[in-house]
């Protein structure tokens, strides 16, 4: 619909100034235009829809993080082999299981970082 002429962003917000409502860029803060009543209603409706979609996505990501936690726990809870033949058979899979656990843990941590507003590869304060 609208985009910032200064930086090209489509991330916009509205702000009331006196009797008028202005449209501004979230990225650079530039004023874009004054909105009429129909445009104000359209932005309010869009904001409500965006909030519903975002909360749904966050819920689905949180559910996926729980699933990853369960998968990681399942990998760690596998029993040690009970006999030498089982040990030989499973030894081939040890490296693959370790790589799988590491990948699941990294995926989980990346999703947590994104939900907390960080880059996916955020490592915390060092």
Secondary structure, DSSP 8 states (H G I E B T S, - for coil): ----TTT----EEEEEETTEEEEEETTT--EEEEE-HHHHHHHHHHHHHHHHHHHHHHHHHHHHHHHHHHHHHHHHT----SSHHHHHHHHHHHHHHHHHHHHHHHHHHHHHHHHTTS-TT-----
